[in-house]
Amino acid sequence: MELTPDDAIPQLEPYAAAFLYTHVDTEGTMRGFPADVAARLRRLTKKQLIVAGGIRSQQEVDALDALARTLWWAWRYIRNCWRCE
């Protein structure tokens, strides 16, 4: 049985305080996080949504951050990393 985040999030919504989604296809690559995936997942829940996997620039962090006030990042340190260059 294949269970996707699109299936799981609505079912788990009543029982979860937050959701963590790691895009394993880009995790550790710094090739970018697919913003369309973050937007789709954001529409599925009103709970805190933490995304990770491939984030590569401050601009990308800012774009993902603009999706919603409750969108948090597993890679919080990236804000400081890009400002230090």
C-alpha positions in Angstrom: 0.0 0.0 0.0 1.3 3.4 -1.0 0.6 6.2 1.4 1.3 9.7 0.2 1.6 12.9 2.3 -1.6 14.1 0.6 -3.4 11.1 2.0 -1.8 11.0 5.4 -2.0 14.6 6.5 -5.8 14.9 6.4 -6.2 11.6 8.3 -3.6 12.5 10.9 -4.7 16.2 11.3 -6.8 15.6 14.5 -3.9 13.7 16.2 -0.8 15.8 15.2 0.5 19.0 16.6 2.7 19.5 13.5 3.9 17.8 10.4 7.5 17.3 9.2 8.1 16.7 5.5 11.5 15.9 4.2 11.8 15.8 0.4 14.2 12.9 0.2 14.9 13.3 -3.5 16.7 16.6 -2.8 17.8 16.1 0.9 21.5 16.9 1.3 21.9 18.1 -2.3 21.3 21.9 -2.0 19.6 21.6 -5.4 16.5 23.4 -4.1 13.3 22.4 -2.3 10.2 22.1 -4.6 8.1 25.1 -3.6 5.0 23.6 -5.3 5.2 20.7 -2.9 5.4 23.0 0.1 2.4 25.0 -1.2 0.4 21.9 -1.8 1.2 20.5 1.7 0.5 23.9 3.3 -3.1 23.8 1.8 -3.7 20.4 3.4 -3.2 21.5 7.1 -3.5 24.4 9.4 -1.0 22.8 11.7 2.7 23.8 11.9 4.4 22.5 8.7 8.2 21.9 8.8 9.9 21.2 5.5 13.4 20.1 4.7 15.5 18.8 1.8 17.7 20.6 -0.6 17.2 24.2 0.4 20.0 26.1 -1.3 19.7 29.9 -0.8 18.4 32.7 1.3 16.1 33.6 -1.5 14.6 30.1 -1.4 14.2 30.3 2.4 12.4 33.7 2.0 10.1 32.3 -0.8 9.2 29.3 1.3 8.7 31.5 4.4 6.2 33.6 2.5 3.9 30.7 2.0 2.5 31.0 5.6 3.2 32.4 9.0 3.3 28.9 10.4 5.7 27.4 8.0 8.9 26.5 9.9 12.2 25.1 8.7 14.1 22.2 9.9 17.2 24.0 8.6 16.8 27.1 10.7 20.5 27.8 10.7 20.4 28.4 6.9 19.4 32.0 7.6 22.6 32.7 9.3 24.7 30.7 6.9 23.7 32.7 3.8 24.3 36.0 5.6 27.8 35.1 6.5 29.1 34.7 2.9 
